[in-house]
Amino acid sequence: MKETQFVVAVFLSACWAGIAEASKNSNKAGNKLIRAGFYITGFLGLWYCYAIATTGIDYTAYLREYQMLANVPNDRILSSGFEIGYLLIAKLLAFAGANAEMALLIFRTISIVNIAVAIWMLQSEINIFFAVIAYASILFFDGYHIVMMLSASLILMGISLVLRQKYKVGLLFCSAAAMIHYSGTLFLIVLIVIYILNQKNVLMPEWWVLWIGAILIALCAGNLVPAVVTRFSMLAKYKKYITTSGLSLGSAQIIYYSLPTWLMIRLKKTENNTPWKNIFYILIPTGFCVAYIGYSFGIFDRMYEFFSANFILFIPYCINKVENRKLDMKVSNVNLSTGIWCIIFLLYFALRAYVFIAGHPVGYEFGPLQGVFS
């Protein structure tokens, strides 16, 4: 499948989301249904391109792995070496009669539904047009990591619930994500820490202190990562990812995280004790730390997906604030118009998508589009 077909699908999805965003201030019941219809239609195009594709680098490996999971004896579930959640779901689908192709279709469908619902639940607080653009530029083209994406989608759903102050349900979603892919445990720990700090009203350290801590951890990763992976037997299969020739500069992540970092600096001036500020106050530096380490340790190179809310939810939240003139965005005492800021945000996400597509030919990873129904 050619890259242009995916780009067209993303463009059309963004258009439908833009229409839904433009009409969200209307409280008429009929308009709400129409808005939801446009939004769902947009995601159907993304679902077709993502869920139905049956080729790609990892696809055949997942087919073989599913067959292995389905044949694991019940008395060896705990000692099989596979993630327990992933194994149980696979065995349940196999018991229901799903073959490997259908099982992967179901995994992908659940992933994209989770992401669509997570964004829609926050429609009153974020710009859903930019949220869809962010998803398309950061996760959609990287979606061939099927199990990792399933776990990441559950985490995004969990964060969305936490932002709506449904902490316990959100933590359950993130716990399920960790059971499906054990690397999600890191994010679960971070979210539990955030939950405890918010429940106990603990005085948060200055943001620059958190950033220094994140940078120091990244710099010490050369010793920390191998020690943790070799310490726990459940992480044994990740040992092959810990070989490294040393930490790289990670300049791309510095560029990527410059925007959410700057937006948080502006947001801190107008918001004090809101869920958005309290959660992303920690998630942004933590996400940068994980992504930075991923340049040198393969075990971390896909874990940035778990922190995609920094881009898919936080940036669209700030854009919504800019549109409603509730966020001071002056640069050198010059107050740029909302339209100019929207163009800047669009260029940012377009750059993210271009960088990924240029380094990972979509036609090779995903296509040609040979669906399970063809």
URDAFEN-V807439 format. One record per run of one state. SS is the DSSP state (H for helix, E for strand, L for the rest). FROM is the first residue (numbers start at 0). TO is the last residue. If there is no record, write none. Layout:
ss->SS from->FROM to->TO
ss->SS from->FROM to->TO
This chain:
ss->L from->0 to->1
ss->H from->2 to->21
ss->L from->22 to->27
ss->H from->28 to->50
ss->L from->51 to->57
ss->H from->58 to->69
ss->L from->70 to->72
ss->H from->73 to->75
ss->L from->76 to->82
ss->H from->83 to->94
ss->L from->95 to->98
ss->H from->99 to->120
ss->L from->121 to->126
ss->H from->127 to->137
ss->L from->138 to->138
ss->H from->139 to->141
ss->L from->142 to->144
ss->H from->145 to->162
ss->L from->163 to->165
ss->H from->166 to->179
ss->L from->180 to->182
ss->H from->183 to->198
ss->L from->199 to->205
ss->H from->206 to->218
ss->L from->219 to->219
ss->H from->220 to->230
ss->L from->231 to->231
ss->H from->232 to->240
ss->L from->241 to->249
ss->H from->250 to->266
ss->L from->267 to->273
ss->H from->274 to->293
ss->L from->294 to->301
ss->H from->302 to->306
ss->L from->307 to->307
ss->H from->308 to->311
ss->L from->312 to->312
ss->H from->313 to->322
ss->L from->323 to->329
ss->E from->330 to->330
ss->L from->331 to->332
ss->E from->333 to->333
ss->L from->334 to->336
ss->H from->337 to->358
ss->L from->359 to->360
ss->H from->361 to->364
ss->L from->365 to->373
